[in-house]
């Protein structure tokens, strides 16, 4: 114990105090630059915040890898979905002619779009990978309209920070920050591999987000809302994923 | 791994494609064809949170360790084997004494032999960097910024398969390491690891060795 002198103790104390102060400053800066995920509480909050903040700094504008047509998977696996609701069945029987996407929240001109209206925009395609957090994956050509175009039409207000999107399936909703919402590969997808988007893959409308794992690409989208605060949605954790124990940010 | 105990090579793989190999265990998803009649409960949510938080602990403590190792010459002094110890004969001697499970003498307790040094170097400079790299290569966001990280491995599923084997190697190292510590005298070795002091003074050990 003799080696653990008073000087060492004082030095350790000062280092620890500086560390705590440094963390405080870092937390302020992170909050200011939108680097703290909504599910930052709890015992895994620190790791989650480090992951989101570092990936956000590294990947704000980077593009997901795109593949050649020959790399498109011959057997794209459609993961299981909940049995369709009566509402979904009714819309499906009508060939989804009555499917609507409504957009509300912090926008200048709230609006509602039919699939035909969405398809009226110049279509965009991307050949990207869908990878599930479970470990499996496939590559497909996705056809749709970039979310940023729809947001342009409705006029997002400057204070907007997140886009929340809802499935027709009960209790299935997600949200993304504006970096992801305005990202050129974030699509409202209505087609796949040259055809309509099959129901198993989220047809008639799925939000595709190729820089995050599959569960962020919610199927059967009916509603978007733009907000500056996620606290008022569900339990305030950002999406239904953290309420089921999964991370809000899924870029890893 | 338990949600999808199937492994592939290349960019993609799923329940509808052929595998490189399958683990003979049940899965936590009922669509995975495992041959088992039952499905394990889903534990992916919290285990993914834990996994990525633990990854930060590995990366940050690893960085500190590397910086201190370089600054204090720990790697050069204690881990790079001496040229003389790299002969096949001395190597063979060490392997034999390990296989006979001989306890190290008091003098040996202060230093690592060449076999130990090479194993530590392999774990520190090959396995840990590779497990971090193959992990990041599976992240769709990370590879959007650094696509080469996954491309040079041959694809995202190749990265997953490699990540599995490298982490298996690390677990194996941990088990063998703890086993050897046990054989060498658990209490004495644990005390040495935690306090940095062997049971006998360094000078005495040096004298004994010469």
Contacts between the chains, C-beta under 8 A, distances in Angstrom:
chain1	res1	chain2	res2	distance
A	44	B	46	7.5
A	44	B	49	3.7
A	44	B	50	6.5
A	44	B	52	8.0
A	44	B	53	5.2
A	46	B	53	6.7
A	46	B	56	7.7
A	47	B	49	6.9
A	47	B	52	5.3
A	47	B	53	2.7
A	47	B	54	7.6
A	47	B	55	7.5
A	47	B	56	5.0
A	48	B	49	6.6
A	48	B	52	7.3
A	48	B	53	7.3
A	50	B	56	5.1
A	51	B	52	5.5
A	51	B	56	7.4
A	55	B	139	7.5
A	55	B	141	4.7
A	55	B	142	6.6
A	58	B	141	7.8
A	58	B	142	7.2
A	58	B	145	4.9
A	59	B	141	4.8
A	59	B	142	7.2
A	59	B	144	5.5
A	59	B	145	4.7
A	62	B	141	7.8
A	62	B	144	4.1
A	62	B	145	4.1
A	63	B	144	5.8
A	64	B	140	6.2
A	64	B	144	4.7
A	65	B	143	6.2
A	65	B	144	6.7
A	65	B	147	5.3
A	65	B	150	7.5
A	65	B	151	8.0
A	67	B	11	7.3
A	71	B	11	6.5
A	73	B	12	5.3
A	73	B	14	7.7
A	73	B	17	7.5
A	75	B	14	7.0
A	75	B	16	3.6
A	75	B	17	5.6
A	76	B	14	7.7
A	76	B	16	7.9
A	77	B	14	3.8
A	77	B	15	5.4
A	77	B	16	5.2
A	79	B	31	7.4
A	80	B	30	7.9
A	80	B	31	5.8
A	129	B	11	6.9
A	129	B	12	6.6
A	129	B	140	7.2
A	129	B	156	6.6
A	131	B	138	7.8
A	131	B	140	6.1
A	131	B	156	6.4
A	132	B	4	7.7
A	133	B	3	7.9
A	133	B	44	6.3
A	133	B	48	6.6
A	134	B	3	4.0
A	134	B	4	4.5
A	134	B	29	6.1
A	134	B	44	7.0
A	135	B	1	7.1
A	135	B	3	6.5
A	135	B	4	3.6
A	135	B	6	7.6
A	135	B	160	6.2
A	136	B	4	5.4
A	136	B	6	7.5
A	136	B	13	6.2
A	136	B	14	3.8
A	136	B	15	6.5
A	137	B	11	7.5
A	137	B	12	4.6
A	137	B	13	6.5
A	137	B	14	6.4
A	137	B	156	6.2
A	137	B	157	6.6
A	138	B	12	5.1
A	138	B	14	5.6
A	139	B	11	6.5
A	139	B	12	5.5
A	210	B	140	6.5
A	211	B	140	5.2
A	211	B	141	4.7
A	211	B	144	5.1
A	212	B	140	6.3
A	212	B	141	6.7
A	213	B	140	6.5
A	244	B	45	6.3
A	245	B	45	2.8
A	245	B	46	5.5
A	245	B	49	8.0
A	246	B	44	7.2
A	246	B	45	4.4
A	246	B	48	7.0
A	247	B	45	7.7
A	247	B	48	6.3
A	247	B	49	6.0
A	247	B	52	7.8
A	251	B	139	6.2
A	251	B	140	6.3
A	251	B	141	2.9
A	251	B	142	7.3
A	252	B	52	6.1
A	252	B	138	7.7
A	252	B	139	4.1
A	252	B	140	7.9
A	252	B	141	6.5
A	252	B	142	6.8
